[in-house]
Amino acid sequence: MSSMKTTDSIARERAARYPATAGAVSPVDLHEGVRNPGMPLELDWIREIRVNRSAVERRAATLGTRRSVKKEWQAAWLLKAITLIDLTTLAGDDTPGRVRRLCAKARQPVRRDLLQALGMGDESVRAGAVCVYHAMVPTAVEALAGSDIPVAAVSTGFPHGLNPLPQRIAEIEASVAAGAKEIDIVVTRGHVLTGNWQALYDEVRAFRDACGEAHIKTILATGELAMLRNVHKASLVCMMAGADFVKTSTGKESVNATLPVGLTMARAVRAYAERTGYAIGFKPAGGIRTAKDALTWLILMKEELGTGWMQPNLFRFGVSSLLADIERQLEHHVTGRYSAPHRHPLA
């Protein structure tokens, strides 16, 4: 592609403009605001991928220990984290009433008195999206009307992704027709485990085409992929096929978002940006429950990809209970006391 910058030119510009964030790629160096069109499958690139698991685990173990964000800076980071949350309900007993309450929470995720005390009373703080099953998309779209908060629908036989392909494609099309602006699809893990990269590429490309203008987040279910090398390879193949986001997990696996997996996927995102000039989003999901967890993930993004990736168009948390703990931490910052979880509205 003639319009793409070379890896070397991006690296030189990055080093000159962002000397304190070695390794990070700023979206302003790339095709800013341009959706990833995908690219032909490059099997030679996939075959040469290697991941040193012990080195990744050592690096991941330092993320929450080498840096500490305290006091007003911590409050600011936690407010930022709220804007990156995909508020999620994916339970068998979901009801329209529960979804409407969740949407109300997405519109006003922090109590107004806390925002006033934090000096944010005039600022708009809202969740990044609301994520639901297809059946609840119309309810969520209606509840969020006028807010510009997108509805994300899990799709393609979530969480296992083993329905026949025509059914999975039809499910995407139905959710888009119902008003979903983002589609979280699950890939066929068997393609990854058997190294059938062409089949994975073709599958994700078909899903991307079915999404149309809706953005596609590809869920890898990393806890079922056996090796970090598989995680890196699958991430790259999904990005080559046109994914807008790569996502760790459905939240239904026994092992969901972990820092070594997140580090591996972030570096795959960086490699793709350096090779093609397109910025891909990243979404860890499952098991992120505390404000401390959120801060650690934000540190990972800042150190590996730079502050440009700490925005809703390029980073999301897939969570259901994180917001309640963030609110408790913000109240502690304001009052010096921890509140009981029931003091905060449904999250």
Contacts in CASP RR format, 6 or more apart in sequence:
PFRMAT RR
TARGET T0000
AUTHOR 0000-0000-0000
METHOD contacts of the structure
MODEL  1
MSSMKTTDSIARERAARYPATAGAVSPVDLHEGVRNPGMPLELDWIREIR
VNRSAVERRAATLGTRRSVKKEWQAAWLLKAITLIDLTTLAGDDTPGRVR
RLCAKARQPVRRDLLQALGMGDESVRAGAVCVYHAMVPTAVEALAGSDIP
VAAVSTGFPHGLNPLPQRIAEIEASVAAGAKEIDIVVTRGHVLTGNWQAL
YDEVRAFRDACGEAHIKTILATGELAMLRNVHKASLVCMMAGADFVKTST
GKESVNATLPVGLTMARAVRAYAERTGYAIGFKPAGGIRTAKDALTWLIL
MKEELGTGWMQPNLFRFGVSSLLADIERQLEHHVTGRYSAPHRHPLA
1 39 0 8 1.000
1 276 0 8 1.000
3 31 0 8 1.000
4 276 0 8 1.000
4 277 0 8 1.000
5 13 0 8 1.000
5 29 0 8 1.000
5 30 0 8 1.000
5 277 0 8 1.000
7 274 0 8 1.000
7 275 0 8 1.000
10 25 0 8 1.000
10 29 0 8 1.000
10 30 0 8 1.000
10 273 0 8 1.000
10 274 0 8 1.000
10 277 0 8 1.000
11 274 0 8 1.000
13 29 0 8 1.000
14 23 0 8 1.000
14 24 0 8 1.000
14 25 0 8 1.000
14 26 0 8 1.000
14 29 0 8 1.000
15 22 0 8 1.000
17 26 0 8 1.000
17 29 0 8 1.000
18 24 0 8 1.000
18 26 0 8 1.000
18 306 0 8 1.000
21 302 0 8 1.000
21 303 0 8 1.000
21 306 0 8 1.000
21 307 0 8 1.000
23 270 0 8 1.000
23 304 0 8 1.000
24 270 0 8 1.000
24 302 0 8 1.000
24 303 0 8 1.000
24 304 0 8 1.000
24 305 0 8 1.000
24 306 0 8 1.000
24 307 0 8 1.000
24 309 0 8 1.000
25 270 0 8 1.000
25 273 0 8 1.000
25 274 0 8 1.000
25 279 0 8 1.000
25 305 0 8 1.000
25 306 0 8 1.000
26 306 0 8 1.000
26 307 0 8 1.000
26 308 0 8 1.000
27 33 0 8 1.000
27 279 0 8 1.000
27 308 0 8 1.000
27 309 0 8 1.000
27 314 0 8 1.000
28 308 0 8 1.000
29 277 0 8 1.000
30 273 0 8 1.000
30 277 0 8 1.000
30 278 0 8 1.000
30 279 0 8 1.000
31 277 0 8 1.000
31 278 0 8 1.000
31 279 0 8 1.000
32 279 0 8 1.000
33 279 0 8 1.000
33 313 0 8 1.000
34 278 0 8 1.000
35 215 0 8 1.000
35 244 0 8 1.000
36 239 0 8 1.000
36 242 0 8 1.000
36 243 0 8 1.000
36 244 0 8 1.000
36 276 0 8 1.000
36 278 0 8 1.000
36 279 0 8 1.000
36 280 0 8 1.000
37 242 0 8 1.000
37 278 0 8 1.000
38 239 0 8 1.000
38 240 0 8 1.000
38 241 0 8 1.000
38 242 0 8 1.000
38 276 0 8 1.000
38 278 0 8 1.000
39 240 0 8 1.000
39 242 0 8 1.000
39 276 0 8 1.000
40 240 0 8 1.000
41 197 0 8 1.000
41 198 0 8 1.000
41 201 0 8 1.000
41 237 0 8 1.000
41 240 0 8 1.000
41 241 0 8 1.000
42 240 0 8 1.000
43 197 0 8 1.000
43 198 0 8 1.000
45 236 0 8 1.000
45 275 0 8 1.000
46 197 0 8 1.000
46 233 0 8 1.000
46 236 0 8 1.000
46 237 0 8 1.000
49 229 0 8 1.000
49 232 0 8 1.000
49 233 0 8 1.000
49 236 0 8 1.000
50 229 0 8 1.000
51 227 0 8 1.000
51 228 0 8 1.000
51 229 0 8 1.000
51 231 0 8 1.000
51 232 0 8 1.000
51 264 0 8 1.000
53 227 0 8 1.000
53 228 0 8 1.000
53 260 0 8 1.000
56 228 0 8 1.000
56 260 0 8 1.000
56 263 0 8 1.000
56 264 0 8 1.000
57 260 0 8 1.000
59 263 0 8 1.000
60 258 0 8 1.000
60 259 0 8 1.000
60 260 0 8 1.000
60 262 0 8 1.000
60 263 0 8 1.000
60 300 0 8 1.000
61 259 0 8 1.000
63 259 0 8 1.000
63 263 0 8 1.000
63 296 0 8 1.000
63 299 0 8 1.000
63 300 0 8 1.000
63 303 0 8 1.000
64 295 0 8 1.000
64 296 0 8 1.000
64 299 0 8 1.000
67 299 0 8 1.000
69 77 0 8 1.000
69 295 0 8 1.000
69 299 0 8 1.000
71 333 0 8 1.000
72 333 0 8 1.000
74 295 0 8 1.000
74 329 0 8 1.000
74 333 0 8 1.000
75 118 0 8 1.000
75 329 0 8 1.000
75 330 0 8 1.000
75 333 0 8 1.000
77 295 0 8 1.000
77 298 0 8 1.000
78 291 0 8 1.000
78 294 0 8 1.000
78 295 0 8 1.000
78 326 0 8 1.000
78 329 0 8 1.000
78 330 0 8 1.000
79 110 0 8 1.000
79 118 0 8 1.000
79 120 0 8 1.000
79 125 0 8 1.000
79 330 0 8 1.000
80 298 0 8 1.000
80 310 0 8 1.000
81 291 0 8 1.000
81 294 0 8 1.000
81 295 0 8 1.000
81 298 0 8 1.000
81 317 0 8 1.000
81 322 0 8 1.000
81 326 0 8 1.000
82 109 0 8 1.000
82 110 0 8 1.000
82 125 0 8 1.000
82 126 0 8 1.000
82 127 0 8 1.000
82 323 0 8 1.000
82 326 0 8 1.000
83 125 0 8 1.000
83 126 0 8 1.000
83 127 0 8 1.000
83 128 0 8 1.000
83 312 0 8 1.000
84 128 0 8 1.000
84 310 0 8 1.000
84 311 0 8 1.000
84 312 0 8 1.000
84 315 0 8 1.000
84 316 0 8 1.000
84 317 0 8 1.000
85 109 0 8 1.000
85 127 0 8 1.000
85 128 0 8 1.000
85 316 0 8 1.000
85 317 0 8 1.000
85 318 0 8 1.000
85 319 0 8 1.000
85 322 0 8 1.000
85 323 0 8 1.000
86 127 0 8 1.000
86 128 0 8 1.000
86 129 0 8 1.000
86 130 0 8 1.000
86 131 0 8 1.000
86 152 0 8 1.000
86 283 0 8 1.000
86 285 0 8 1.000
86 316 0 8 1.000
86 317 0 8 1.000
86 318 0 8 1.000
86 319 0 8 1.000
87 102 0 8 1.000
87 105 0 8 1.000
87 106 0 8 1.000
87 109 0 8 1.000
87 127 0 8 1.000
87 128 0 8 1.000
87 129 0 8 1.000
87 130 0 8 1.000
87 131 0 8 1.000
87 319 0 8 1.000
87 320 0 8 1.000
87 323 0 8 1.000
87 347 0 8 1.000
88 130 0 8 1.000
88 131 0 8 1.000
88 132 0 8 1.000
88 285 0 8 1.000
88 318 0 8 1.000
88 319 0 8 1.000
88 320 0 8 1.000
89 98 0 8 1.000
89 99 0 8 1.000
89 102 0 8 1.000
89 131 0 8 1.000
89 132 0 8 1.000
89 136 0 8 1.000
89 320 0 8 1.000
90 131 0 8 1.000
90 132 0 8 1.000
90 133 0 8 1.000
90 154 0 8 1.000
90 158 0 8 1.000
90 251 0 8 1.000
90 252 0 8 1.000
90 320 0 8 1.000
94 132 0 8 1.000
94 133 0 8 1.000
94 135 0 8 1.000
94 136 0 8 1.000
96 136 0 8 1.000
96 139 0 8 1.000
97 139 0 8 1.000
99 130 0 8 1.000
99 132 0 8 1.000
99 136 0 8 1.000
99 139 0 8 1.000
99 140 0 8 1.000
99 143 0 8 1.000
100 139 0 8 1.000
100 143 0 8 1.000
101 345 0 8 1.000
101 346 0 8 1.000
102 130 0 8 1.000
102 132 0 8 1.000
102 140 0 8 1.000
102 346 0 8 1.000
103 130 0 8 1.000
103 140 0 8 1.000
103 143 0 8 1.000
103 144 0 8 1.000
103 149 0 8 1.000
104 143 0 8 1.000
104 345 0 8 1.000
105 127 0 8 1.000
105 323 0 8 1.000
105 345 0 8 1.000
105 346 0 8 1.000
105 347 0 8 1.000
106 126 0 8 1.000
106 127 0 8 1.000
106 128 0 8 1.000
106 129 0 8 1.000
106 130 0 8 1.000
106 144 0 8 1.000
106 147 0 8 1.000
106 149 0 8 1.000
107 126 0 8 1.000
107 144 0 8 1.000
107 147 0 8 1.000
107 149 0 8 1.000
108 126 0 8 1.000
109 125 0 8 1.000
109 126 0 8 1.000
109 127 0 8 1.000
109 323 0 8 1.000
109 327 0 8 1.000
109 347 0 8 1.000
110 125 0 8 1.000
110 327 0 8 1.000
110 330 0 8 1.000
111 327 0 8 1.000
111 344 0 8 1.000
111 345 0 8 1.000
112 121 0 8 1.000
114 327 0 8 1.000
114 330 0 8 1.000
114 331 0 8 1.000
114 334 0 8 1.000
115 121 0 8 1.000
115 123 0 8 1.000
115 125 0 8 1.000
117 334 0 8 1.000
118 330 0 8 1.000
118 333 0 8 1.000
118 334 0 8 1.000
126 147 0 8 1.000
126 149 0 8 1.000
127 149 0 8 1.000
127 323 0 8 1.000
128 149 0 8 1.000
128 150 0 8 1.000
128 312 0 8 1.000
128 316 0 8 1.000
129 149 0 8 1.000
129 150 0 8 1.000
129 151 0 8 1.000
129 152 0 8 1.000
129 181 0 8 1.000
129 182 0 8 1.000
129 312 0 8 1.000
129 316 0 8 1.000
130 140 0 8 1.000
130 144 0 8 1.000
130 149 0 8 1.000
130 150 0 8 1.000
130 151 0 8 1.000
130 152 0 8 1.000
131 151 0 8 1.000
131 152 0 8 1.000
131 153 0 8 1.000
131 154 0 8 1.000
131 182 0 8 1.000
131 184 0 8 1.000
131 318 0 8 1.000
132 139 0 8 1.000
132 140 0 8 1.000
132 151 0 8 1.000
132 152 0 8 1.000
132 153 0 8 1.000
132 154 0 8 1.000
133 153 0 8 1.000
133 154 0 8 1.000
133 158 0 8 1.000
134 153 0 8 1.000
134 154 0 8 1.000
134 155 0 8 1.000
134 171 0 8 1.000
134 174 0 8 1.000
134 175 0 8 1.000
134 178 0 8 1.000
134 180 0 8 1.000
137 151 0 8 1.000
137 153 0 8 1.000
137 175 0 8 1.000
137 178 0 8 1.000
137 179 0 8 1.000
137 180 0 8 1.000
138 178 0 8 1.000
138 179 0 8 1.000
140 151 0 8 1.000
141 151 0 8 1.000
141 178 0 8 1.000
141 179 0 8 1.000
141 180 0 8 1.000
144 150 0 8 1.000
144 151 0 8 1.000
150 180 0 8 1.000
150 181 0 8 1.000
150 182 0 8 1.000
151 179 0 8 1.000
151 180 0 8 1.000
151 181 0 8 1.000
151 182 0 8 1.000
152 180 0 8 1.000
152 181 0 8 1.000
152 182 0 8 1.000
152 183 0 8 1.000
152 184 0 8 1.000
152 217 0 8 1.000
153 175 0 8 1.000
153 178 0 8 1.000
153 180 0 8 1.000
153 182 0 8 1.000
153 183 0 8 1.000
153 184 0 8 1.000
154 184 0 8 1.000
154 186 0 8 1.000
154 250 0 8 1.000
155 168 0 8 1.000
155 171 0 8 1.000
155 172 0 8 1.000
155 175 0 8 1.000
155 183 0 8 1.000
155 184 0 8 1.000
155 185 0 8 1.000
155 186 0 8 1.000
156 163 0 8 1.000
156 168 0 8 1.000
156 169 0 8 1.000
156 171 0 8 1.000
156 172 0 8 1.000
156 185 0 8 1.000
156 186 0 8 1.000
156 207 0 8 1.000
157 163 0 8 1.000
157 167 0 8 1.000
157 168 0 8 1.000
157 171 0 8 1.000
157 186 0 8 1.000
158 184 0 8 1.000
158 185 0 8 1.000
158 186 0 8 1.000
158 219 0 8 1.000
158 250 0 8 1.000
159 186 0 8 1.000
159 221 0 8 1.000
159 250 0 8 1.000
159 251 0 8 1.000
159 252 0 8 1.000
159 253 0 8 1.000
160 186 0 8 1.000
161 168 0 8 1.000
161 186 0 8 1.000
161 187 0 8 1.000
161 188 0 8 1.000
162 188 0 8 1.000
163 171 0 8 1.000
165 203 0 8 1.000
165 206 0 8 1.000
168 185 0 8 1.000
168 207 0 8 1.000
169 206 0 8 1.000
169 207 0 8 1.000
169 210 0 8 1.000
172 183 0 8 1.000
172 185 0 8 1.000
172 207 0 8 1.000
172 210 0 8 1.000
172 211 0 8 1.000
173 210 0 8 1.000
175 183 0 8 1.000
175 214 0 8 1.000
176 183 0 8 1.000
176 210 0 8 1.000
176 211 0 8 1.000
176 212 0 8 1.000
176 213 0 8 1.000
176 214 0 8 1.000
180 214 0 8 1.000
181 214 0 8 1.000
181 215 0 8 1.000
182 214 0 8 1.000
182 215 0 8 1.000
182 216 0 8 1.000
182 217 0 8 1.000
183 207 0 8 1.000
183 211 0 8 1.000
183 214 0 8 1.000
183 215 0 8 1.000
183 216 0 8 1.000
183 217 0 8 1.000
184 217 0 8 1.000
184 219 0 8 1.000
184 247 0 8 1.000
185 204 0 8 1.000
185 207 0 8 1.000
185 216 0 8 1.000
185 217 0 8 1.000
185 218 0 8 1.000
185 219 0 8 1.000
186 219 0 8 1.000
186 221 0 8 1.000
186 250 0 8 1.000
187 200 0 8 1.000
187 203 0 8 1.000
187 204 0 8 1.000
187 218 0 8 1.000
187 219 0 8 1.000
187 220 0 8 1.000
187 221 0 8 1.000
187 234 0 8 1.000
187 238 0 8 1.000
188 199 0 8 1.000
188 200 0 8 1.000
188 203 0 8 1.000
189 221 0 8 1.000
189 224 0 8 1.000
189 225 0 8 1.000
190 196 0 8 1.000
191 197 0 8 1.000
191 199 0 8 1.000
191 200 0 8 1.000
191 203 0 8 1.000
192 200 0 8 1.000
192 220 0 8 1.000
192 225 0 8 1.000
192 230 0 8 1.000
192 233 0 8 1.000
192 234 0 8 1.000
193 225 0 8 1.000
193 226 0 8 1.000
193 230 0 8 1.000
195 233 0 8 1.000
197 233 0 8 1.000
197 237 0 8 1.000
200 234 0 8 1.000
200 237 0 8 1.000
200 238 0 8 1.000
200 241 0 8 1.000
201 237 0 8 1.000
201 240 0 8 1.000
201 241 0 8 1.000
202 241 0 8 1.000
203 241 0 8 1.000
204 216 0 8 1.000
204 218 0 8 1.000
204 237 0 8 1.000
204 238 0 8 1.000
204 241 0 8 1.000
204 242 0 8 1.000
204 243 0 8 1.000
205 241 0 8 1.000
205 242 0 8 1.000
207 216 0 8 1.000
207 218 0 8 1.000
208 216 0 8 1.000
208 241 0 8 1.000
208 242 0 8 1.000
208 243 0 8 1.000
215 244 0 8 1.000
215 245 0 8 1.000
216 242 0 8 1.000
216 243 0 8 1.000
216 244 0 8 1.000
216 245 0 8 1.000
217 243 0 8 1.000
217 244 0 8 1.000
217 245 0 8 1.000
217 246 0 8 1.000
217 247 0 8 1.000
217 283 0 8 1.000
217 316 0 8 1.000
218 238 0 8 1.000
218 243 0 8 1.000
218 245 0 8 1.000
218 246 0 8 1.000
218 247 0 8 1.000
219 247 0 8 1.000
219 248 0 8 1.000
219 249 0 8 1.000
219 250 0 8 1.000
219 285 0 8 1.000
220 231 0 8 1.000
220 234 0 8 1.000
220 235 0 8 1.000
220 238 0 8 1.000
220 246 0 8 1.000
220 247 0 8 1.000
220 248 0 8 1.000
220 249 0 8 1.000
220 265 0 8 1.000
221 249 0 8 1.000
221 250 0 8 1.000
221 253 0 8 1.000
222 231 0 8 1.000
222 248 0 8 1.000
222 249 0 8 1.000
222 255 0 8 1.000
222 256 0 8 1.000
222 257 0 8 1.000
222 258 0 8 1.000
222 261 0 8 1.000
222 265 0 8 1.000
223 249 0 8 1.000
223 253 0 8 1.000
223 254 0 8 1.000
223 255 0 8 1.000
223 256 0 8 1.000
223 261 0 8 1.000
224 253 0 8 1.000
225 231 0 8 1.000
225 234 0 8 1.000
228 260 0 8 1.000
228 261 0 8 1.000
228 264 0 8 1.000
231 261 0 8 1.000
231 264 0 8 1.000
231 265 0 8 1.000
231 268 0 8 1.000
232 264 0 8 1.000
232 265 0 8 1.000
232 267 0 8 1.000
232 268 0 8 1.000
235 246 0 8 1.000
235 264 0 8 1.000
235 265 0 8 1.000
235 268 0 8 1.000
235 269 0 8 1.000
236 268 0 8 1.000
236 271 0 8 1.000
236 272 0 8 1.000
238 246 0 8 1.000
239 246 0 8 1.000
239 268 0 8 1.000
239 269 0 8 1.000
239 272 0 8 1.000
239 278 0 8 1.000
239 280 0 8 1.000
240 272 0 8 1.000
243 280 0 8 1.000
244 280 0 8 1.000
244 281 0 8 1.000
245 280 0 8 1.000
245 281 0 8 1.000
245 282 0 8 1.000
245 283 0 8 1.000
245 316 0 8 1.000
246 265 0 8 1.000
246 268 0 8 1.000
246 269 0 8 1.000
246 280 0 8 1.000
246 281 0 8 1.000
246 282 0 8 1.000
246 283 0 8 1.000
247 282 0 8 1.000
247 283 0 8 1.000
247 284 0 8 1.000
247 285 0 8 1.000
247 318 0 8 1.000
248 256 0 8 1.000
248 257 0 8 1.000
248 258 0 8 1.000
248 261 0 8 1.000
248 262 0 8 1.000
248 265 0 8 1.000
248 283 0 8 1.000
248 284 0 8 1.000
248 285 0 8 1.000
248 286 0 8 1.000
249 255 0 8 1.000
249 256 0 8 1.000
249 257 0 8 1.000
249 284 0 8 1.000
249 285 0 8 1.000
249 286 0 8 1.000
250 256 0 8 1.000
250 285 0 8 1.000
251 285 0 8 1.000
251 286 0 8 1.000
251 287 0 8 1.000
256 285 0 8 1.000
256 286 0 8 1.000
256 287 0 8 1.000
257 284 0 8 1.000
257 285 0 8 1.000
257 286 0 8 1.000
257 287 0 8 1.000
257 288 0 8 1.000
259 296 0 8 1.000
259 297 0 8 1.000
259 300 0 8 1.000
262 282 0 8 1.000
262 284 0 8 1.000
262 300 0 8 1.000
263 300 0 8 1.000
263 304 0 8 1.000
265 282 0 8 1.000
266 282 0 8 1.000
266 300 0 8 1.000
266 301 0 8 1.000
266 304 0 8 1.000
266 305 0 8 1.000
267 304 0 8 1.000
269 279 0 8 1.000
269 280 0 8 1.000
269 281 0 8 1.000
269 282 0 8 1.000
269 305 0 8 1.000
269 309 0 8 1.000
270 304 0 8 1.000
270 305 0 8 1.000
272 278 0 8 1.000
272 280 0 8 1.000
273 279 0 8 1.000
273 280 0 8 1.000
279 309 0 8 1.000
279 314 0 8 1.000
280 314 0 8 1.000
281 309 0 8 1.000
281 313 0 8 1.000
281 314 0 8 1.000
281 315 0 8 1.000
281 316 0 8 1.000
282 301 0 8 1.000
282 305 0 8 1.000
282 309 0 8 1.000
282 314 0 8 1.000
282 315 0 8 1.000
282 316 0 8 1.000
283 315 0 8 1.000
283 316 0 8 1.000
283 317 0 8 1.000
283 318 0 8 1.000
284 297 0 8 1.000
284 317 0 8 1.000
284 318 0 8 1.000
285 317 0 8 1.000
285 318 0 8 1.000
285 319 0 8 1.000
286 318 0 8 1.000
286 319 0 8 1.000
287 293 0 8 1.000
287 319 0 8 1.000
288 294 0 8 1.000
288 297 0 8 1.000
288 317 0 8 1.000
288 318 0 8 1.000
288 319 0 8 1.000
288 322 0 8 1.000
289 319 0 8 1.000
289 321 0 8 1.000
289 322 0 8 1.000
289 325 0 8 1.000
290 322 0 8 1.000
290 325 0 8 1.000
291 322 0 8 1.000
291 325 0 8 1.000
291 326 0 8 1.000
291 328 0 8 1.000
291 329 0 8 1.000
293 322 0 8 1.000
294 317 0 8 1.000
294 322 0 8 1.000
294 326 0 8 1.000
297 317 0 8 1.000
298 310 0 8 1.000
301 309 0 8 1.000
301 310 0 8 1.000
301 315 0 8 1.000
302 310 0 8 1.000
308 314 0 8 1.000
309 315 0 8 1.000
320 347 0 8 1.000
321 347 0 8 1.000
322 347 0 8 1.000
323 347 0 8 1.000
324 341 0 8 1.000
324 344 0 8 1.000
324 347 0 8 1.000
325 341 0 8 1.000
327 344 0 8 1.000
327 347 0 8 1.000
328 338 0 8 1.000
328 339 0 8 1.000
328 341 0 8 1.000
328 344 0 8 1.000
331 337 0 8 1.000
331 338 0 8 1.000
331 339 0 8 1.000
331 343 0 8 1.000
332 338 0 8 1.000
332 339 0 8 1.000
END
